[in-house]
Amino acid sequence: MPNVRETKAGDVMRKGVETISSKATVAEALRKMKQLKVSSLIVERRNKNDAFGILTKTDIVTKVIDAGPKRKNLSHTKVFQIMSKPLVTVSPGLAIKYCTRVMKKSGVSRVPVFDGKQIVGILSMTDIFNHS
């Protein structure tokens, strides 16, 4: 049996990351997430020097739907207003034992896999668990 802890992020990650424009509304993002059956979208960079962002279902629920008196309108709130940015990323060659440490220290359950030029996949705790 191979050493699971030494498996690389690139071996376990999900390819075909779904993206959305930072200028899209949260309502559009929510529709896209439901349609694609995903729990997060990578927010596209405005230019190559900009940082990537991420929008998760948790962001939508806590920052828009259940924001108490500061509740925002899904149709008027833009993705860039509630996304998490900059992203914590890992490289495809990083062993998953280190990926889990990065996620734990950062308090996130998924990280985009960045090859230095573009995001090539996304790695979640679920992916790591299922690979074990």
N, C-alpha and C positions, 0 to 999 in steps of 0.2 A: 504494500500500500504506500503511495507517495506521501511525503511529508506535507500535510495540508498547510501547516504554518509557513512553509517556504513557497507555497504557490503564489504566483504574481498577480497583481491587480488586473493586468491585461488578460489573464487566463479565466478570470471569474466575472469580470464586468459585463454589463449588458451593453450591447452596441446599439446604434440607432437612437441616439439621444434626441428627445423632442425639445423643440425650442419655441420661443415666442418673443415678439418685439417688446421692448420696454414701454413702448407707447400704447400697447394694447390695453384694453380695459380689463379689470379683474373678472367681469362677467364673461368676456371672450375667453380668458384663460381658463375659467371654470368649465365652460362648455367644451373647450379643447381637451382638458384633463379627463372629463367624463367620457367624451367620445373615444379617446385613445386608451382609456382605462389605466391612467398613470397617476402617480401621487405627487409628481413634481415636473416642472418645466425649466429648462435652462433659459435664462434671459439673454438674448443676443447682445453682443457688444455694439456700441454705436460706431466704433472704429477699432482698428487693430491695437491701439494703445489703451483702450478702455478695459476695465475688468469685467469678467462675466458675473452674472447674478443668478440667483435661483429663486423660484417661486414654488412653495410647497402647499399642500392642502392645509397644513398647520398654520402657515402664514395667513391664508384666506380666512380660516375659521377664527383665529385669535385676533387678527388685526382688522378684520372687516365685519364678519358676521357676529362675533361675540365680543365686540369692542366696547360694550356698555354705552354710556352716553356719547362717546366719541365715535360711535358706529358710522362707518362710511357706506356710501352707495356703491354697489357692485358695478353699476353702469357708468359711474362718473369717476371712480378711482382707477388710476393707471397702475400698471404692473410695477413701474419703477418706484412708486410711492410706498409699496409694502414688501418688495423683494428683499432678500438677504444678499448683501454685497459688501466686500468682495468674497468670492468663494474660497473655501478651503478645498484644494485639489490634491490629487496624488498622481504619480507617474505610473505608466503601465508596467514598469519593471519593479515597482515596490512590492515587497512581500506582504501578503495580507495580514500577517501578524503586526506589521508596522501600520498598515492602513487602519486596523481596528484601534490602535493606540491614538492615531491622528483623530479619528472620529470621536473617540471617547473624550479626549482632551478638549476638542472643539465643541462637544455637545451636539453633534449632528449624527443622523442615522444613515446618511448617504453622502458620497463625495464624487464629483465628476473626476474622470480620468483624463488628464491633460498631457499631451505628448510634447509640449513646448511650443506648438504652433496652433493646435486646435483641440477641442474636447472630442475624444474618441470613444467615450463610453461613460457609464455611471456605475458605481459600486455601492451597494447597500449592505447593511448588516444582514438582511435577509438573504442576499446573494451569497455572502460568506457562510452563513449558517447552512444553506441548502447545498453548498459545495462540500461541506465537511463530511 
